[in-house]
Amino acid sequence: MSSTEHFDVLIVGAGISGVGVAFHLQDKRPDSSYVILESKDTFGGTWVTHTYPGIRSDSDLYTFGYRFKPWVGAPIATAQEILNYMGEVIDENGIDQHIRYHHHISDASWSSDDALWSVTSTNTQTGETKLFTANFLWMCQGYYRHDEGYTPDWDGMADYQGEVVHPQTWPDDIDLEGKDVIVIGSGATAATLVPNIAGDCNHVTVLQRSPTYFRAGRNVNEIADQLREVDIDEEWIHEIVRRRILFEQHEFTKLAKGFPEEVKEALINDLREHLPEDYDIDPHFTPTYRPWRQRLAFVPDADLFEGIKAGKATMVTDEIDTFTEKGILTKSGEELMADVIITATGFHLSVLGNIDFTVDGEKIDFADTVTYRGMMFTGVPNMNWIFGYFRASWTLRVDIVADFVIRMLDHMDSLGARKVTPQLRPEDQGMEIGPWMDPEDFNPGYLMRSMHLMPKSGDSPRWAHTQDYWNEQKELPLVDLTNDGLVFD
């Protein structure tokens, strides 16, 4: 192992979270030294992992973009546009000099005697192993495994003679020209992928076990365009449009919870104008769950439905009985033929990057901890995890959690404290402990499959990840750090 390097803050990951955190840290604590360790060969995280055709955001960039960097393009952006935007943030703020690429972290250990994290990293290019120490560890590695997507183990898969592909590991040499393709799944990935391959394929069949809620609309923001016509500054436009979108999202979320049947009917009726006349919406576009229990898939310019209208794509709502040599046999007895099967079936959840963590020699099982405001964990000192929103843009939480952590670090300095540890207070001891996410509130498959690995939550916002940006952005700046379950030593 080579020599040890020390930093005040060690940031794990150079994706949308890590880059945002780095900006806020150097902007508000310019005297703090920091390093970003990134396992890939470039920044971007999700936006370099996924290379399937049409990869784009499913959140608008006025809220998915950082609050400090105006977005000037279309609301729904391609991966390359997002990478260009992130690259500008990195270049404009000198963040690149702090990033170490090709660094794979295997373990992280906390020492109370030294009040330090020790992080072991291997350079995947050179094979060199190095130790980094840091006063504070900031986990920005995301929430899913980047090396492999989730594909169920269906019966008969070994018998299938065609090619099986997961969008997360899209092959560079795949040829879909004139092919019959089945896409399994109908979430945001399928909604993006299908219209971008339908023109090349002979035909695309979307096979879904159950329908998804879709919202179709033009990929423009009329307010932004109108303000640009009168030469309003882009920073003003960014803030005005951002606030308007957040207001509309908040109102929609309240309606979805308070009047789920009415919202469901409105969402389904809105699709009728985009689908062929007399199209049978009931089996294919009528979900059984209430709106916002899973993410809504936005379809810019209704491109998915245009493929259906043109006869290039077909929806099939059924379950898989078995794979066959030529395709898939459904439980209703229909055999779907395909040259290529694409499994748009989700992620493997990764709890804090699958790194081995210890505190004073004791291995940490995060499932045994309770989360502090969805960002820290009981019994784990000087560590924060950025876990964003599902019902709003991920990056919104990067901004407000960064504000909170920096205020907390400033508070530590004022006390002369070397560590901060979330700890249940005496009045919290009898509270009900439940899963990280209430499945009645939000229940995507990737989260439900791995909920047993996640930290627990309590019965108050202090001990939960509320998924509520609209309250958190008001509450977090007002948290009394001296009496909120944080112990400073």
C-alpha positions, 0 to 999 in steps of 0.5 A: 500500500502506498502513502496515506493522504488526508483530507477534511472531507472525502466525497464518494462518487462524481455523479450528479450528487458528488459534483453538487456537493463539491460545489457547495463545500468549496463555495461555503467552506473554502478552507476545507480540503476535499477529494472525490473518489470515482470508480469510473474513468469520467464524471457523470454516474448514471449518465455514463452508465446508461448508453441505450438509445435515447437515454434521457432524463425523466425529470425536468432539468429546471429542477434536476439541474442545480439551483446555482447553475441555470439550465438553458435547454429543453426541460427533458434532456439527453444524457449527453446534454446533462453531461455537458452541463455537469462538465461546465459546472466542473470546469467553471469551479475547478472541481476537476482538480479534486477528482480521482478517477479509477478509484474503487473503494473496498472498505471504510473504517471509523476510529473514535480515538483518531476521529477519522475515517480510513478509506481503502481504495484501489486504482483499477488502472494501476492496481495500486492500493491507497489509504485515504483518511478524512474527518468527514465521509460524504457518500454520493455514490447513488443507490443502485449497482452500476455493473449489472441491472436486475433481470429475473430468472425466468424459466426457459431462458437458457433455451432462448436462441436469440439475444437477451440484453439489459438496458443498463449494460447496452452492447455497442455492437447490437444490431436491431435493424429489421429485427423483432424485439420484445421489451419487458417492462413499461417504466421510464426506461422502456418509455425512453427506449421503445420510441428510439428503436422502433424506427429501426426494428421490424416491430417492438412488443412491450410486454408488461406484467402491469401498466404504468402511469404515463404523462405525455406533453411537449418537451418545452417550457412555455414560461421559459420561452416567453421570458427569453423572448423579452430578454430576461436574464437566464438566472432569473428564468431558471429561478422563476421556472424552477419555482413554478414547476415545484409549485405544480408538482406539489399541487399534483402530489397533494391531489394524487394523495387526496383524490387518487381516483380522480387523478387516475381518471385524468391521467388515463383520459389524457392518453386517449388523444395520443393513442389510436381511436378506440384503442383498448386502454383498460388492460394496457394503460390502467394501473392497479395502484394509485398515482405516485405510489411509483414514479410517473413516466413522462413521455416527451412529445408523446413519442411512445404513443406515436410508435403505437399509432404507427403500428411499430410498437404493440403493448401486451399486458400479461405475465411470462410463463416461460421463455421458448427457443423463439421468444416468450410464452405468456401465461395466457398461452400466447407465444411472442416471437423475437430476435432480441429480448430487452429486459427493462426490469430495473436495478439492483439496489446498492446500500452505500456502494456495497462498501464494508464499513466498520466503526471502532472495529465493529462491522456496520449492518445498516439494516440495524440502524435508524436513519436520521432525516434520510441522510445519516445513521444512528451509531455512525459518526461523521458520515452523510448519504445523499439519497434524493427524491422520487417524486421530485428531482434527485438534485433538489435534495443534493442542494438542501442536504448540502446546506444542512451538512455544511451548517452542521460542520460549521456548528462542530467547528464552533463547539470544537467537536471532532465528531457528530453521531445520530443517536435516538434520544430518551423520548425516541426510545419507544417509537415505532420502527418501520422500513426505510420506505412505507410501501403504501406510500412508495413501492417500486420493485427495486426498492421492495426487493432490497428493503431488508438491506436498508436502514430503518425509519421512525415515526417522525421526520427526524427519523425518516426519509420523508420524500417530501421536498416541499416540507424539507426545504423549509424545515431543514434550515430551521433544525435546532442542531443542539436538540435533534438527535445529533450528539457532538463530541 
